[in-house]
Amino acid sequence: MSARPARWLLGGRHYSEVASLALAAPFLILAFVAFILPLGSLLHESLFLPAPTLAHYERAVTEPVYLRVMLRTLRIAASVTVLTLLLAWPLAWLMARSSGLKLAILVASVLLPLWTSVLVRTYAWMVLLQKNGVINQLLMGAGITSEPLRLLYTEGAVVLAMSHVLLPFMVLPIFSALRGIPDDYSRAAQMLGASEWATFREVIFPLSLPGVTSGCLMVFLLALGFFVTPALIGGPQQMMIATLVSQQVREMLDWSFAGALVGVLLAFVLLIAILFKRAVRLDRFVGSA
Amino acid sequence: MSAQHRQGSSRHAGRAAIGAVAYAVTVFLLLPTLVIMPMSVGPERYLRFPPNGFSLRWYAEYFGDADWINATLFSLEIGVVTTIAATVVGTMLALALVRGRLPGKGLVELLVIGPVIVPHIALAVAMFLVFEQLRLTGTLLGFAMAHTILALPFVVFTVLAALYRFDADLERAALSCGAGPLRTFRHVTLPLIAPGVVSAALFAFIISFDEAVVSFFISNLDRKTLPRKMFEDIDYNVSPTLAAVATMLTLLTIVALVGSHLIKSRLDRRTRTATD
């Protein structure tokens, strides 16, 4: 035996601390320059300019104009989460019961939008929702309305387009939860006399809940900070927090206030992320008990 | 018997209803982008559906416009650099996380998922602030760093999954037979995780090529990416050229998805025969 392999092979972890650090070093440098330093500087800007102050935060959470934007952001994010859940569950259920070509086609119908540029999808919705766009043409053709409706720059339009963009993030976790339920479970339930509806209510739906939870949290988190779709579909009329941050930076050049808005957004997101982690653990706890 | 029959038909009705909703949802998912395609070949300045004629005028407009072409080339350039950087840096980190003894491992893992949890608008504005001072806005280096940090979580998770899937004893065997760590990586580890690394690289490219929020802020007047150029055009004039660009991007996504599926299944098969 040469060169004492035991030192390299300790419990399957065969890089030394120095080698591990060397492997991680490029990431750590990049994470510092492109993640820690920028966020740190922005938050510093919001807290210490010119002297230590919470004034910018106070302004963000007390002035009615900004409060309205925050409430709208929460309302839209919640609506999008509910709508995507209602649309995603049936599709995930069908995917979990399919195989072969049918499954491939269903998966493709989720992955294609997921990997298509957000701008392309947002642009498509603008074209559809325009004053003389396809949807208005259809509505007038069917005699539902006599003149084109103003669809763009409404909260409904923002919710619809954002739900379309975020739907794959809801479908995929629910699909993987449903996929993990062995067929035997529903067969066993039915052998014990449960009706189809009871099997669904007592077995399938509860077992899909971990997927539902992570899908909802993913969509809600992404919706809170969404920029492109609300900026283009909602316009200044339906301003959400991301659009407000952009306006403060690009038009008002008020970095401190933009930093405070980002601070509030980050606090929300981190709180949810921490709760999310707990929710998952709690779930596992209940599952093993 | 009649009760049983009733139960059977209601079961059918329930399933059929969920199935019908599910198919309607796939149509909802696909239709908006597919509607754009026929509209992009309409001859008129005004987008209409169905188009009243066939013309490649808007495609010609795109290829004849230096602004569009420069933005596209810049995005491709950034995409290639990001793909290489994210794949190399991410694979190294994944190795350190799985096979190494990394001090502060929990903290490093938190840093990796950071860019997924932190909203892109927050990162975008923060990077704009710092990159402006470092004179990195509008530069290849600035974009590549920004996109690499955004793509890394996906690369690291994909490579980690690939590393966990194969038997670490194979590496141990190579090491105890006298191969150094580098040779072991080159001849044992890398071939086994290759399918994961290839899909990670593809993820990285698509993430970079489509990234709109950070690019919106760290572009400048003379150097902008394709999504930033699209953003400006959508905001100021909804011209049919955009429909042509959107159609080409959708087709490119289809090609990339099918391509990655083919490459992956091929590599998977090779890996399986190698380890059998």
Interface residues (C-beta under 8 A of the other chain):
Chain A: S2 P5 W8 L9 L10 G12 R13 H14 Y15 S16 E17 A19 S20 L21 L23 A24 P26 F27 L28 L30 A31 V33 A34 F35 I36 L37 P38 L39 S41 L42 E45 L87 A88 P90 L91 W93 L94 M95 L106 A108 S109 V110 L111 L112 P113 W115 T116 S117 V118 L119 V120 R121 T122 Y123 A124 W125 M126 V127 L128 Q130 N132 V134 Q137 H164 L167 P168 S195 E196 W197 F200 L221 L222 L224 G225 F226 F227 V228 L232 I241 A242 V245 S246 V249 W255 A258 V262 L265 L266 V269 L270 A273
Chain B: Q7 S10 R11 G14 R15 I18 G19 V21 A22 Y23 V25 T26 F28 L29 L30 P32 T33 V35 I36 M39 Y46 L47 F49 V88 V89 G90 M92 L93 L95 A96 L97 R99 G100 R101 L102 P103 V108 L111 V112 G114 P115 I117 V118 P119 H120 I121 A122 L123 A124 V125 A126 M127 F128 L129 V130 F131 M145 A146 T148 I149 L152 A168 E171 R172 L175 S176 G178 P181 I206 F209 D210 A212 V213 F216 F217 P227 M230 F231 I234 D235 V238 L242 A243 A246 L249 T250 T253 I254 A256 L257
